[in-house]
């Protein structure tokens, strides 16, 4: 009996930790349109920490970074969520979970969206840490699924479509 209770406690602890680092597509879409303070309130409830804030300038987007279980000694975390915001541009959100199943679930949700189409985008040059990018659009958003050079790692970046097209011109 005691072994079963201990097993259930350990299983529940691991499961809750996985849910805390996991963000859903709906949450990411909400974050994409939210102020950093609102995102911070939601993520703090899930035990995320805000690790850096760079305010936007007229020339550069600002960047607010949250980490789940950050390890400052080596600059790693169990997951990252980054909001890019400008004074006159819509927000962009980047989510990097270390659990590949989370990203696969988000991809599945994106592909089920009404009017979703693959895009043949070849962002050049790719950052050195990105191996490949798959892009999709539903007419309102651009979803960039990034596969990183480090095996097993990836992320999703979400833009408003008009903002992405503007960013390409710049």
PAVEXVO-850466 format. One record per residue: x, y, z of N, C-alpha, C, CB in turn. Coordinates in Angstrom, 3 decimals. Glycine has a CB too. Layout:
# PAVEXVO-850466
((X,Y,Z),(X,Y,Z),(X,Y,Z),(X,Y,Z)) ...
# end
This chain:
# PAVEXVO-850466
((0.822,-1.189,0.000),(0.000,0.000,0.000),(0.872,1.261,0.000),(-0.938,-0.007,1.208)) ((1.903,1.268,0.832),(2.786,2.424,0.937),(3.552,2.636,-0.369),(3.766,2.247,2.111)) ((3.944,1.545,-1.025),(4.646,1.656,-2.305),(3.738,2.294,-3.360),(5.129,0.265,-2.781)) ((2.461,1.912,-3.361),(1.510,2.472,-4.319),(1.316,3.964,-4.084),(0.164,1.746,-4.227)) ((1.217,4.375,-2.834),(1.060,5.800,-2.507),(2.292,6.570,-2.956),(0.824,5.998,-0.984)) ((3.471,6.039,-2.678),(4.718,6.689,-3.082),(4.803,6.786,-4.608),(5.937,5.917,-2.525)) ((4.469,5.706,-5.296),(4.482,5.721,-6.766),(3.530,6.787,-7.301),(4.096,4.333,-7.328)) ((2.313,6.837,-6.767),(1.328,7.832,-7.216),(1.814,9.252,-6.961),(-0.014,7.612,-6.512)) ((2.435,9.477,-5.813),(2.962,10.812,-5.497),(4.055,11.218,-6.489),(3.516,10.845,-4.055)) ((4.984,10.321,-6.767),(6.070,10.615,-7.712),(5.507,10.847,-9.107),(7.101,9.463,-7.738)) ((4.587,10.005,-9.539),(3.981,10.162,-10.865),(3.247,11.490,-10.985),(3.018,9.007,-11.151)) ((2.469,11.841,-9.968),(1.723,13.095,-9.972),(2.687,14.289,-9.999),(0.794,13.177,-8.737)) ((3.765,14.224,-9.238),(4.754,15.315,-9.215),(5.373,15.514,-10.593),(5.859,15.024,-8.177)) ((5.750,14.425,-11.240),(6.352,14.530,-12.575),(5.346,15.038,-13.596),(6.905,13.173,-13.022)) ((4.107,14.582,-13.487),(3.066,15.008,-14.414),(2.776,16.493,-14.255),(1.790,14.194,-14.198)) ((2.645,16.968,-13.036),(2.367,18.387,-12.798),(3.508,19.260,-13.283),(2.114,18.642,-11.314)) ((4.745,18.801,-13.122),(5.884,19.562,-13.610),(5.837,19.673,-15.124),(7.197,18.915,-13.164)) ((5.492,18.606,-15.806),(5.379,18.646,-17.255),(4.304,19.606,-17.717),(5.097,17.272,-17.792)) ((3.174,19.635,-16.992),(2.099,20.559,-17.357),(2.502,22.003,-17.113),(0.833,20.235,-16.575)) ((3.310,22.252,-16.093),(3.715,23.620,-15.781),(4.585,24.213,-16.872),(4.453,23.662,-14.461)) ((5.472,23.409,-17.452),(6.320,23.941,-18.513),(5.599,23.973,-19.847),(7.587,23.121,-18.633)) ((4.508,23.233,-19.966),(3.780,23.156,-21.227),(2.861,24.350,-21.394),(2.978,21.863,-21.306)) ((2.951,24.981,-22.545),(2.019,26.038,-22.910),(1.229,25.546,-24.111),(2.761,27.389,-23.221)) ((-0.009,25.986,-24.221),(-0.866,25.551,-25.317),(-0.837,26.575,-26.442),(-2.307,25.331,-24.828)) ((-1.336,26.181,-27.596),(-1.445,27.108,-28.713),(-2.330,28.290,-28.335),(-2.002,26.397,-29.954)) ((-3.442,28.032,-27.656),(-4.330,29.129,-27.251),(-3.624,30.109,-26.316),(-5.583,28.573,-26.567)) ((-2.821,29.591,-25.390),(-2.074,30.484,-24.501),(-1.067,31.316,-25.296),(-1.349,29.673,-23.405)) ((-0.378,30.690,-26.231),(0.611,31.423,-27.030),(-0.054,32.507,-27.871),(1.386,30.459,-27.938)) ((-1.214,32.208,-28.441),(-1.929,33.223,-29.222),(-2.383,34.368,-28.319),(-3.144,32.599,-29.945)) ((-2.807,34.033,-27.119),(-3.192,35.082,-26.167),(-1.964,35.917,-25.793),(-3.841,34.462,-24.889)) ((-0.843,35.257,-25.526),(0.385,35.962,-25.163),(0.832,36.889,-26.290),(1.500,34.961,-24.826)) ((0.655,36.451,-27.526),(1.092,37.238,-28.676),(0.404,38.598,-28.693),(0.809,36.485,-29.982)) ((-0.779,38.680,-28.109),(-1.544,39.926,-28.099),(-1.568,40.594,-26.724),(-2.960,39.660,-28.556)) ((-0.746,40.120,-25.783),(-0.800,40.617,-24.410),(0.401,41.471,-24.045),(-0.902,39.467,-23.454)) ((0.226,42.245,-23.001),(1.324,43.023,-22.424),(2.190,42.094,-21.578),(0.784,44.217,-21.566)) ((3.478,42.410,-21.454),(4.369,41.560,-20.655),(3.872,41.335,-19.232),(5.744,42.168,-20.608)) ((3.244,42.337,-18.626),(2.757,42.199,-17.252),(1.669,41.125,-17.146),(2.216,43.542,-16.746)) ((0.796,41.052,-18.143),(-0.263,40.039,-18.158),(0.335,38.636,-18.329),(-1.275,40.332,-19.292)) ((1.282,38.523,-19.235),(1.944,37.225,-19.453),(2.667,36.799,-18.178),(2.949,37.302,-20.648)) ((3.356,37.747,-17.551),(4.097,37.452,-16.335),(3.161,36.921,-15.246),(4.834,38.704,-15.843)) ((2.002,37.534,-15.096),(1.034,37.097,-14.083),(0.622,35.645,-14.326),(-0.212,38.013,-14.091)) ((0.364,35.302,-15.579),(-0.052,33.936,-15.915),(1.086,32.944,-15.712),(-0.547,33.870,-17.361)) ((2.273,33.294,-16.198),(3.400,32.362,-16.102),(3.888,32.177,-14.666),(4.545,32.848,-16.968)) ((3.824,33.228,-13.865),(4.241,33.079,-12.466),(3.373,32.064,-11.737),(4.182,34.429,-11.744)) ((2.094,31.987,-12.088),(1.203,30.992,-11.479),(1.624,29.572,-11.841),(-0.244,31.234,-11.917)) ((2.350,29.436,-12.954),(2.823,28.124,-13.402),(4.289,27.901,-13.011),(2.657,27.989,-14.927)) ((4.803,28.765,-12.119),(6.178,28.660,-11.607),(7.263,29.011,-12.622),(6.415,27.272,-11.114)) ((6.927,29.823,-13.611),(7.931,30.370,-14.520),(8.527,31.614,-13.866),(7.311,30.708,-15.927)) ((9.729,31.982,-14.313),(10.389,33.180,-13.795),(10.750,34.110,-14.940),(11.649,32.809,-12.987)) ((10.529,35.392,-14.728),(10.991,36.387,-15.690),(12.485,36.553,-15.445),(10.209,37.766,-15.548)) ((13.304,36.303,-16.471),(14.759,36.353,-16.288),(15.415,37.569,-16.933),(15.380,35.108,-16.848)) ((14.724,38.238,-17.861),(15.294,39.467,-18.409),(14.222,40.282,-19.122),(16.448,39.147,-19.372)) ((14.438,41.603,-19.106),(13.537,42.530,-19.777),(14.381,43.580,-20.480),(12.539,43.188,-18.770)) ((14.198,43.704,-21.780),(14.809,44.777,-22.566),(13.669,45.577,-23.160),(15.776,44.219,-23.689)) ((13.551,46.828,-22.787),(12.475,47.690,-23.277),(12.691,47.999,-24.760),(12.402,49.004,-22.450)) ((11.596,48.158,-25.519),(11.753,48.503,-26.938),(12.281,49.934,-27.099),(10.408,48.347,-27.681)) ((12.999,50.134,-28.182),(13.473,51.463,-28.560),(12.880,51.759,-29.933),(15.061,51.549,-28.572)) ((12.998,52.983,-30.422),(12.491,53.262,-31.774),(13.151,52.391,-32.851),(12.707,54.729,-32.110)) ((14.396,51.937,-32.599),(15.119,51.148,-33.597),(14.993,49.639,-33.397),(16.567,51.527,-33.579)) ((14.816,49.206,-32.154),(14.852,47.774,-31.846),(13.620,47.327,-31.074),(16.103,47.441,-31.049)) ((13.208,46.077,-31.317),(12.139,45.476,-30.533),(12.634,45.229,-29.113),(11.649,44.158,-31.181)) ((11.718,45.328,-28.164),(12.039,44.936,-26.805),(11.896,43.422,-26.678),(11.129,45.669,-25.786)) ((12.437,42.887,-25.612),(12.399,41.439,-25.431),(12.257,41.131,-23.946),(13.675,40.765,-26.019)) ((11.214,40.358,-23.614),(11.018,39.879,-22.252),(11.140,38.363,-22.292),(9.626,40.335,-21.664)) ((11.981,37.826,-21.412),(12.285,36.396,-21.419),(11.846,35.769,-20.101),(13.795,36.154,-21.659)) ((11.069,34.678,-20.228),(10.685,33.873,-19.077),(11.297,32.495,-19.233),(9.139,33.786,-18.934)) ((11.636,31.887,-18.097),(12.211,30.545,-18.107),(11.489,29.681,-17.082),(13.735,30.589,-17.813)) ((11.323,28.421,-17.442),(10.799,27.444,-16.505),(11.982,26.652,-15.978),(9.729,26.510,-17.173)) ((12.158,26.700,-14.660),(13.287,26.043,-13.991),(14.626,26.491,-14.574),(13.156,24.521,-14.103)) ((14.891,27.805,-14.534),(16.174,28.280,-15.069),(17.349,27.819,-14.209),(16.173,29.808,-15.169)) ((18.474,27.609,-14.872),(19.734,27.274,-14.202),(20.740,28.354,-14.596),(20.251,25.817,-14.596)) ((20.810,29.433,-13.805),(21.680,30.558,-14.170),(23.148,30.173,-14.325),(21.564,31.638,-13.136)) ((23.577,29.133,-13.618),(24.991,28.750,-13.688),(25.418,28.302,-15.089),(25.269,27.637,-12.697)) ((24.491,27.756,-15.878),(24.864,27.344,-17.237),(23.937,27.916,-18.311),(24.865,25.833,-17.331)) ((23.028,28.820,-17.918),(22.169,29.498,-18.891),(21.127,28.619,-19.549),(23.003,30.095,-19.939)) ((20.723,27.547,-18.886),(19.718,26.651,-19.455),(18.426,26.739,-18.647),(20.239,25.193,-19.491)) ((17.385,26.141,-19.186),(16.090,26.055,-18.503),(15.324,24.891,-19.098),(15.276,27.389,-18.633)) ((14.280,24.462,-18.401),(13.430,23.380,-18.903),(12.576,23.861,-20.073),(12.529,22.835,-17.777)) ((12.301,25.171,-20.144),(11.547,25.748,-21.260),(11.752,27.264,-21.239),(10.016,25.381,-21.170)) ((11.572,27.880,-22.418),(11.721,29.330,-22.568),(10.491,29.883,-23.262),(13.008,29.686,-23.365)) ((10.094,31.089,-22.884),(9.043,31.822,-23.558),(9.556,33.254,-23.715),(7.673,31.761,-22.760)) ((9.581,33.754,-24.944),(10.155,35.068,-25.219),(9.132,35.905,-25.979),(11.482,34.944,-26.027)) ((8.862,37.094,-25.443),(7.967,38.046,-26.081),(8.812,39.157,-26.686),(6.924,38.617,-25.068)) ((8.645,39.375,-27.992),(9.281,40.500,-28.679),(8.193,41.541,-28.880),(9.944,40.065,-30.061)) ((8.435,42.773,-28.417),(7.419,43.802,-28.569),(8.061,45.110,-29.005),(6.641,43.994,-27.261)) ((7.312,45.816,-29.843),(7.759,47.115,-30.313),(6.750,48.179,-29.935),(7.981,47.100,-31.824)) ((7.189,49.424,-30.029),(6.296,50.526,-29.693),(5.145,50.630,-30.688),(7.070,51.839,-29.650)) ((5.413,50.291,-31.951),(4.360,50.450,-32.973),(4.138,49.184,-33.794),(4.712,51.597,-33.906)) ((4.597,48.041,-33.305),(4.396,46.782,-34.030),(3.710,45.772,-33.117),(5.750,46.215,-34.550)) ((2.995,44.811,-33.685),(2.398,43.749,-32.861),(3.491,42.898,-32.204),(1.465,42.851,-33.721)) ((3.111,42.222,-31.148),(4.044,41.333,-30.466),(4.334,40.098,-31.311),(3.487,40.921,-29.100)) ((5.468,39.502,-31.025),(5.834,38.187,-31.568),(6.175,37.322,-30.365),(7.052,38.273,-32.603)) ((5.806,36.070,-30.412),(6.064,35.189,-29.280),(6.877,33.996,-29.753),(4.741,34.726,-28.620)) ((7.858,33.589,-28.971),(8.679,32.414,-29.246),(8.607,31.508,-28.031),(10.161,32.805,-29.576)) ((8.353,30.237,-28.267),(8.253,29.250,-27.191),(9.168,28.093,-27.521),(6.786,28.760,-26.995)) ((10.061,27.790,-26.594),(11.014,26.696,-26.763),(10.862,25.697,-25.619),(12.465,27.234,-26.826)) ((10.011,24.689,-25.776),(9.927,23.651,-24.744),(11.021,22.618,-24.978),(8.525,22.972,-24.745)) ((11.508,22.024,-23.904),(12.494,20.952,-24.085),(11.810,19.605,-24.295),(13.435,20.879,-22.874)) ((10.516,19.550,-24.053),(9.741,18.334,-24.281),(9.203,18.377,-25.709),(8.574,18.194,-23.237)) ((9.750,17.546,-26.583),(9.337,17.523,-27.981),(7.867,17.186,-28.176),(10.169,16.543,-28.731)) ((7.264,16.466,-27.229),(5.851,16.126,-27.342),(4.970,17.370,-27.259),(5.460,15.135,-26.252)) ((5.404,18.353,-26.480),(4.647,19.598,-26.347),(4.600,20.312,-27.692),(5.274,20.516,-25.262)) ((5.734,20.427,-28.342),(5.807,21.090,-29.646),(5.021,20.307,-30.699),(7.276,21.248,-30.088)) ((5.075,18.986,-30.638),(4.305,18.157,-31.579),(2.805,18.377,-31.387),(4.651,16.658,-31.394)) ((2.356,18.519,-30.139),(0.933,18.762,-29.870),(0.509,20.132,-30.406),(0.644,18.671,-28.350)) ((1.368,21.131,-30.247),(1.049,22.465,-30.764),(1.000,22.423,-32.291),(2.094,23.514,-30.279)) ((1.946,21.728,-32.894),(1.958,21.610,-34.368),(0.668,20.971,-34.867),(3.176,20.778,-34.843)) ((0.218,19.934,-34.176),(-1.020,19.251,-34.555),(-2.208,20.219,-34.483),(-1.267,18.026,-33.639)) ((-2.245,21.050,-33.443),(-3.323,22.044,-33.301),(-3.254,23.087,-34.415),(-3.241,22.740,-31.921)) ((-2.043,23.530,-34.749),(-1.881,24.510,-35.833),(-2.399,23.927,-37.140),(-0.394,24.931,-35.983)) ((-2.034,22.690,-37.427),(-2.436,22.068,-38.698),(-3.940,21.825,-38.783),(-1.702,20.752,-38.886)) ((-4.646,21.839,-37.648),(-6.095,21.679,-37.642),(-6.830,23.000,-37.773),(-6.528,20.987,-36.383)) ((-6.095,24.114,-37.765),(-6.752,25.426,-37.849),(-7.400,25.606,-39.215),(-5.739,26.564,-37.585)) ((-8.517,26.309,-39.224),(-9.246,26.576,-40.458),(-8.381,27.425,-41.399),(-10.591,27.290,-40.155)) ((-8.314,27.001,-42.656),(-7.590,27.770,-43.668),(-6.081,27.692,-43.568),(-7.993,29.180,-43.589)) ((-5.562,26.718,-42.844),(-4.110,26.631,-42.674),(-3.450,26.161,-43.958),(-3.753,25.684,-41.517)) ((-2.368,26.814,-44.332),(-1.608,26.457,-45.529),(-0.130,26.469,-45.211),(-1.918,27.420,-46.694)) ((0.609,25.514,-45.774),(2.067,25.580,-45.618),(2.608,26.737,-46.452),(2.741,24.234,-46.040)) ((3.658,27.345,-45.969),(4.309,28.433,-46.691),(5.709,27.998,-47.074),(4.348,29.729,-45.840)) ((6.120,28.386,-48.238),(7.474,28.082,-48.690),(8.363,29.274,-48.362),(7.506,27.759,-50.223)) ((8.672,29.410,-47.089),(9.518,30.513,-46.640),(10.927,29.995,-46.411),(8.955,31.164,-45.347)) ((11.839,30.673,-46.940),(13.244,30.322,-46.736),(13.949,31.526,-46.105),(13.933,29.903,-48.090)) ((13.725,31.740,-44.793),(14.378,32.878,-44.170),(15.892,32.751,-44.299),(13.969,32.994,-42.695)) ((16.496,33.731,-44.868),(17.940,33.709,-45.095),(18.586,34.891,-44.434),(18.264,33.698,-46.584)) ((19.681,34.729,-43.849),(20.241,33.438,-43.457),(19.582,32.933,-42.173),(21.766,33.548,-43.266)) ((19.561,31.620,-42.013),(19.061,31.047,-40.772),(20.062,31.338,-39.659),(18.818,29.515,-40.919)) ((19.582,31.604,-38.466),(20.526,31.728,-37.348),(21.337,30.440,-37.214),(19.775,32.042,-36.017)) ((22.527,30.534,-36.707),(23.430,29.372,-36.645),(22.877,28.215,-35.816),(24.761,29.793,-36.075)) ((21.963,28.497,-34.892),(21.414,27.443,-34.047),(20.163,26.791,-34.649),(21.089,28.006,-32.683)) ((19.662,27.304,-35.794),(18.458,26.769,-36.422),(18.855,25.913,-37.629),(17.496,27.919,-36.851)) ((18.361,24.673,-37.624),(18.648,23.749,-38.718),(17.603,23.844,-39.824),(18.719,22.323,-38.194)) ((16.331,24.022,-39.442),(15.250,24.051,-40.429),(14.071,24.831,-39.883),(14.815,22.623,-40.814)) ((13.252,25.353,-40.819),(12.045,26.090,-40.448),(10.895,25.594,-41.319),(12.248,27.637,-40.609)) ((9.787,25.231,-40.673),(8.538,24.922,-41.372),(7.579,26.055,-41.049),(7.943,23.509,-40.946)) ((6.934,26.608,-42.078),(6.051,27.750,-41.863),(4.640,27.430,-42.339),(6.589,28.993,-42.588)) ((3.668,27.959,-41.599),(2.265,27.784,-41.924),(1.549,29.106,-41.677),(1.628,26.632,-41.089)) ((0.453,29.320,-42.401),(-0.359,30.513,-42.183),(-1.833,30.136,-42.250),(-0.025,31.612,-43.226)) ((-2.607,30.803,-41.416),(-4.060,30.641,-41.469),(-4.712,31.920,-41.992),(-4.622,30.279,-40.073)) ((-3.915,32.812,-42.570),(-4.407,34.086,-43.072),(-4.256,35.214,-42.064),(-5.848,33.956,-43.467)) ((-4.275,34.878,-40.782),(-4.111,35.891,-39.738),(-2.728,35.812,-39.091),(-5.195,35.731,-38.673)) ((-2.253,34.587,-38.876),(-0.976,34.364,-38.201),(-0.006,33.606,-39.091),(-1.190,33.602,-36.899)) ((1.271,33.806,-38.820),(2.338,32.981,-39.378),(2.895,32.170,-38.216),(3.464,33.854,-40.088)) ((2.994,30.865,-38.404),(3.539,29.955,-37.402),(4.842,29.392,-37.948),(2.526,28.808,-37.049)) ((5.946,29.717,-37.303),(7.251,29.194,-37.727),(7.691,28.127,-36.738),(8.318,30.335,-37.824)) ((7.796,26.898,-37.217),(8.314,25.807,-36.392),(9.791,25.669,-36.707),(7.543,24.457,-36.651)) ((10.607,25.889,-35.695),(12.054,25.846,-35.881),(12.606,24.562,-35.302),(12.731,27.065,-35.232)) ((13.453,23.900,-36.076),(14.193,22.741,-35.593),(15.614,23.228,-35.358),(14.141,21.519,-36.615)) ((16.085,23.038,-34.136),(17.405,23.548,-33.790),(18.493,22.529,-34.098),(17.453,23.934,-32.320)) ((19.698,23.024,-34.224),(20.854,22.181,-34.509),(21.045,21.163,-33.382),(22.131,23.044,-34.688)) ((20.827,21.569,-32.151),(20.953,20.655,-31.023),(19.840,19.612,-31.119),(20.888,21.425,-29.660)) ((20.181,18.339,-31.239),(19.170,17.292,-31.436),(18.089,17.304,-30.362),(19.834,15.932,-31.462)) ((16.839,17.163,-30.806),(15.707,17.089,-29.899),(15.138,18.427,-29.463),(16.099,16.336,-28.712)) ((15.703,19.519,-29.950),(15.236,20.838,-29.530),(14.583,21.583,-30.681),(16.390,21.658,-28.969)) ((13.559,22.365,-30.334),(12.864,23.154,-31.337),(12.031,24.226,-30.677),(11.990,22.268,-32.212)) ((11.323,24.976,-31.506),(10.489,26.037,-30.973),(9.449,26.465,-31.984),(11.336,27.222,-30.558)) ((8.533,27.312,-31.531),(7.531,27.894,-32.410),(7.550,29.394,-32.193),(6.109,27.296,-32.144)) ((7.532,30.128,-33.290),(7.452,31.582,-33.245),(6.171,31.979,-33.963),(8.719,32.261,-33.898)) ((5.389,32.857,-33.331),(4.094,33.263,-33.879),(4.102,34.764,-34.132),(2.935,32.876,-32.919)) ((3.749,35.132,-35.372),(3.635,36.522,-35.800),(2.222,36.759,-36.304),(4.684,36.864,-36.901)) ((1.766,37.993,-36.261),(0.630,38.392,-37.086),(1.153,38.399,-38.511),(0.029,39.808,-36.658)) ((0.338,38.006,-39.477),(0.811,37.881,-40.853),(1.339,39.212,-41.391),(-0.311,37.366,-41.749)) ((0.609,40.301,-41.178),(1.045,41.609,-41.680),(2.377,42.015,-41.059),(-0.020,42.681,-41.388)) ((2.583,41.689,-39.787),(3.836,42.029,-39.118),(4.994,41.221,-39.698),(3.721,41.784,-37.606)) ((4.733,39.949,-39.991),(5.788,39.109,-40.563),(6.207,39.641,-41.935),(5.311,37.641,-40.679)) ((5.237,40.006,-42.750),(5.553,40.529,-44.078),(6.321,41.834,-43.973),(4.275,40.736,-44.897)) ((5.972,42.671,-43.001),(6.700,43.911,-42.770),(8.127,43.620,-42.308),(5.969,44.776,-41.732)) ((8.274,42.628,-41.423),(9.605,42.261,-40.941),(10.482,41.761,-42.079),(9.504,41.195,-39.850)) ((9.900,41.034,-43.020),(10.673,40.558,-44.183),(11.204,41.701,-45.027),(9.816,39.651,-45.050)) ((10.407,42.771,-45.145),(10.839,43.926,-45.941),(12.004,44.641,-45.280),(9.678,44.903,-46.147)) ((12.056,44.617,-43.966),(13.122,45.305,-43.231),(14.344,44.421,-43.136),(12.650,45.709,-41.825)) 
# end
